[in-house]
Amino acid sequence: MESGLTVGYDVINIATGNRRSFVRSHPPGKNVGRFFIKPGAIEFANQAISDAIGQFDPVFVDEVGRLELSSDGLAPSVEELLSSQSQAIILVRDEFISDLREVFGIREYDDVRVEGSSG
């Protein structure tokens, strides 16, 4: 946050505490909306999820969105997680819930909605 505006997000492997810049409001990186995905960030996040599978339960993924629904971003590790025995807790915006279920073939789930503002 800078002057009350969101300028980026980090990805954190909560098992190790390792952190990496994920998106920022300025290049370099792959442009997605108003942000740029930093080089190596998706690989870092996918590896953190893959490493957690079978080692931790539940495994949290924050968040699945447009990239993953188009088979990009965290899609490989989300698919791996959903086909594993680990419990998946996936955060997704309301507008993508139906698509998430369809794209990843999710048949059994608990839907917990959280209301409030986000940064």
C-alpha positions in Angstrom: 0.0 0.0 0.0 1.2 3.5 -0.8 -0.9 6.5 0.1 -3.9 4.3 0.6 -3.6 2.7 -2.8 -2.8 -1.0 -3.5 0.4 -1.1 -5.5 1.0 -4.8 -5.4 0.8 -8.1 -3.6 3.4 -10.7 -2.5 3.2 -14.4 -2.5 4.2 -16.1 0.7 5.0 -19.8 1.3 3.4 -20.0 4.7 5.2 -23.2 5.5 8.7 -21.6 5.1 7.9 -17.9 5.5 9.7 -17.3 2.1 8.2 -14.3 0.3 8.4 -13.0 -3.2 6.9 -10.1 -5.1 3.9 -11.4 -7.0 2.3 -8.4 -8.7 3.1 -4.7 -8.8 1.5 -1.7 -10.5 4.6 -1.1 -12.6 6.7 -3.2 -15.0 8.6 -5.5 -15.5 6.4 -8.4 -15.8 3.4 -9.9 -17.6 0.6 -7.3 -17.7 -2.7 -8.6 -16.2 -5.3 -5.8 -15.7 -3.7 -3.0 -13.8 -0.8 -5.1 -12.4 2.3 -6.8 -13.7 3.1 -10.3 -12.6 6.8 -10.4 -11.6 9.2 -12.8 -13.3 9.4 -16.1 -11.4 6.5 -15.3 -9.2 4.1 -17.9 -10.7 6.7 -20.6 -10.6 7.4 -19.8 -6.9 3.7 -19.9 -6.0 3.1 -23.1 -7.9 6.1 -24.8 -6.2 4.9 -23.7 -2.8 1.5 -25.3 -3.4 3.0 -28.4 -4.9 5.4 -28.7 -1.9 2.5 -28.4 0.5 0.5 -31.2 -1.0 0.7 -34.3 1.1 2.7 -32.5 3.7 0.1 -30.1 5.1 -3.6 -30.3 5.4 -5.4 -28.2 4.5 -3.6 -26.4 1.7 -4.6 -22.8 1.1 -4.6 -21.1 -2.3 -5.3 -17.4 -2.4 -6.6 -16.8 -5.0 -7.9 -18.5 -8.1 -9.0 -16.0 -10.9 -9.0 -15.3 -14.6 -5.4 -16.7 -15.2 -6.2 -20.0 -13.6 -9.6 -20.3 -15.3 -7.7 -20.0 -18.6 -5.2 -22.8 -17.6 -2.5 -20.3 -16.7 -1.1 -18.9 -13.5 -1.6 -21.4 -10.6 -3.7 -23.8 -12.6 -1.1 -26.6 -12.7 -0.7 -26.7 -8.9 -4.4 -26.2 -8.3 -5.2 -29.2 -10.5 -2.5 -31.2 -8.6 -4.0 -30.2 -5.3 -7.5 -31.1 -6.3 -6.5 -34.5 -7.5 -4.6 -35.2 -4.2 -5.8 -36.4 -0.8 -5.0 -33.0 0.7 -7.9 -30.7 1.7 -8.0 -27.7 -0.6 -9.1 -24.3 0.7 -9.4 -22.1 -2.4 -10.3 -18.4 -2.3 -12.1 -17.1 -5.3 -14.3 -14.1 -6.0 -18.0 -14.6 -6.2 -18.0 -13.9 -10.0 -15.7 -16.9 -10.7 -17.3 -19.5 -8.4 -19.3 -21.3 -11.2 -16.3 -21.1 -13.6 -14.0 -22.6 -10.9 -16.3 -25.5 -10.4 -16.7 -26.1 -14.1 -13.0 -25.6 -15.2 -11.6 -27.8 -12.4 -14.4 -30.3 -12.3 -15.2 -29.6 -8.6 -18.2 -31.7 -7.6 -17.9 -31.8 -3.8 -17.3 -28.5 -1.9 -18.3 -26.4 1.0 -19.1 -22.8 0.0 -18.2 -20.2 2.6 -18.9 -16.6 1.7 -17.1 -13.7 3.3 -18.6 -10.2 3.1 -16.6 -7.0 3.4 -14.3 -4.7 1.6 -10.9 -5.7 0.3 -7.7 -3.7 -0.3 
